């Protein structure tokens, strides 16, 4: 006979065992998503979510294109240092926004957050156009950056979790390359709106910042039909909802005339849970996957300094050293943006064919070497403004693919449950180390009006890129054509002995 207390204990153990068993889910949904052909569904995902990169490109380009207008504005009267400070405020907002919204994205879901972050961006960039002094401009640029930083975490994780493994690298790099479509849009818009014959000097730069608000307002309704990530749902115990989403996607493909292969045999066993403790998150990032963490941090820091330092002060170099009028900056940004857009687009497939590690190391190293060479030519005054622009086009053809691959690396190298936060952490640390100080640092170098001082800054950027190339070559992850779950096993994965 079992005593009452012993009976209670026995029942408790039995109940716990049953609950544990019930909490384990076996699923082939990720493999079913990976086996899909590329279709209209994926294209719509890219348009509705990938616009984030376009908006960031627009914002960064406007910051450079309107620099001269901000300095001559009767309301603001910015100095070169103020322009650099505004760039740093935008990056600081992006860092904190990525961290905060990245944690929420893994906790609350991808879908909820990509509505919140886009709404924040829309309101903040529209408010920037209404700035009345340096403090208000910095505050609104900070909030605009927070919206964009949050977008990166929610959007990158969502897109990767829907994209078939065999084209994940090219897709990710191609989407990141649309940053430069936004850059071209910002450059073209500034050419028109900064024309003093069209608008008064203090209204042209304000109109430029409304471009982003209009685009965000147009894209917001497109996100309504984007479903929650099935991969996120199955780790949070919503397997039935995840299966319904995958089945609806498959039905859509069949209705469009696609023939799908038989359901894959590959399956996962996961222990569903509503959240991942922060202690487990940081242990996974910095203990279990510490080499991957070093690679991610190196890549993000190098590209952040390289891009933010140079691109945020691009207009200042043209106006201070080549005497390009402020309202003509856009003409030089357009070819620069073209080189940056073509890099990820044309080189992206090689990241899936040749492999991640080889291509990342190559593009980073070439970027650093070419900047050193062109920087020396700039310091020696061997280049006129056209030749300088061509040199930057060539450098950033490779650097754009390199920078895009940094985001690809940190988003596919870590477990599913912490993917958005991993993007946020490495974006934040890398951008804080390389991006916040970069624009302000280069702004002060340009204020010296000494080419040798600016060349010193270029050498720092080159050294960081070459160092990152070496780190990637040694410890990079060969993730090409592999499912996300095989690149990094989910933290909730059930081992064979369990």
Secondary structure, DSSP 4 states (H G I P E B T S, - for coil): ---HHHHHHHHHHHHHHHHHHHHEEEE-HHHHHHTPPP-HHHHHHHHHHHHHHHHHHHHHHHHHHTHHHHHH-TTT---HHHHHHHHHHHHHHHHHHHHHHHHHHHHH-HHHHHHHHHHHHHHHHHHHTT--SHHHHHHHHHHHHHHHHHHHHHHHHHHHHHS-GGGHHHHHHHHHHTHHHHHHHHHHHHHHHT-TTTS-HHHHHHHHHHHHHHHHHHHHGGGGGPPPPHHHHHHTT-HHHHHHHHHHHHHHHHHTTPPPPPPPS--EEEE--S---HHHHHHIIIIITHHHHHHHHHHHHHHHHHHHHHHTTHHHHHHHHS---GGGHHHHHHHHHHHHHHHHHHHHHHHHHT-HHHHHHHHHHHHHHHHHHHHHHHHTT---HHHHHHHHHHHHHHHHHHHHHHHHHHHHSS-GGGHHHHHHHHHHHHHIIIIIHHHHHHHHHHHTT-HHHHHHHHHHHHHHHHHHHHHHHHH----TT--HHHHS--TTBPPTT-
